[in-house]
Amino acid sequence: MDYYIRYIDLPYRVKGVTVMDEEGFFNVYINARLSYDCQQKAIKHELTHIARGDFFRIEVLEKIETM
């Protein structure tokens, strides 16, 4: 599981988002506007998605797309 964590300003309601790049690396974007504790929770949440393989499960992707 190869990933990079990047801190960027996101809208306040977005805590984090993960995108897989064309080389197969996961880029975890964490909202830089959050407190340290909230950032740590967001990182844990995003890494859980990676560890579970959610990006390769069609039922999970379909659910996310309908949100």
C-alpha positions in Angstrom: 0.0 0.0 0.0 1.9 3.0 -1.3 0.5 6.4 -0.5 1.4 10.1 -0.1 -0.3 12.4 2.4 -0.7 16.0 1.3 -2.2 18.9 3.2 -4.2 21.3 1.2 -7.0 23.8 1.8 -10.3 22.1 1.1 -13.9 23.3 1.7 -14.6 23.1 5.4 -17.1 20.3 5.0 -14.4 18.1 3.3 -12.1 16.5 5.8 -10.1 14.4 3.3 -10.2 12.6 0.0 -8.1 9.9 -1.6 -7.3 9.6 -5.3 -5.2 6.8 -7.0 -2.9 8.2 -9.6 -1.9 6.6 -12.9 1.1 4.9 -11.3 -1.0 3.2 -8.7 -0.1 5.4 -5.8 -2.7 6.7 -3.5 -2.7 10.4 -2.9 -4.4 11.3 0.4 -5.5 14.9 0.6 -6.2 16.2 4.1 -7.8 19.5 4.8 -5.1 21.8 6.1 -7.8 24.0 7.8 -8.6 21.3 10.3 -7.1 20.9 13.7 -4.4 18.4 14.2 -6.7 16.0 15.9 -9.3 16.2 13.1 -6.5 15.8 10.6 -5.3 12.6 12.3 -8.9 11.2 12.3 -9.3 12.0 8.6 -6.0 10.3 7.8 -7.1 7.2 9.7 -10.4 7.2 7.8 -8.8 7.6 4.4 -6.1 4.9 5.1 -8.9 2.5 6.2 -10.5 2.9 2.7 -7.1 2.0 1.2 -6.5 -1.0 3.5 -10.0 -2.4 2.8 -9.6 -2.1 -0.9 -12.6 0.1 -1.3 -11.2 1.6 -4.5 -11.5 -1.8 -6.2 -14.9 -2.7 -5.0 -17.7 -1.7 -7.4 -20.4 -1.6 -4.8 -18.5 0.9 -2.7 -17.7 3.1 -5.7 -21.4 3.0 -6.8 -22.4 4.1 -3.3 -19.9 7.0 -3.3 -21.1 8.1 -6.7 -24.7 8.4 -5.5 -23.8 10.6 -2.5 
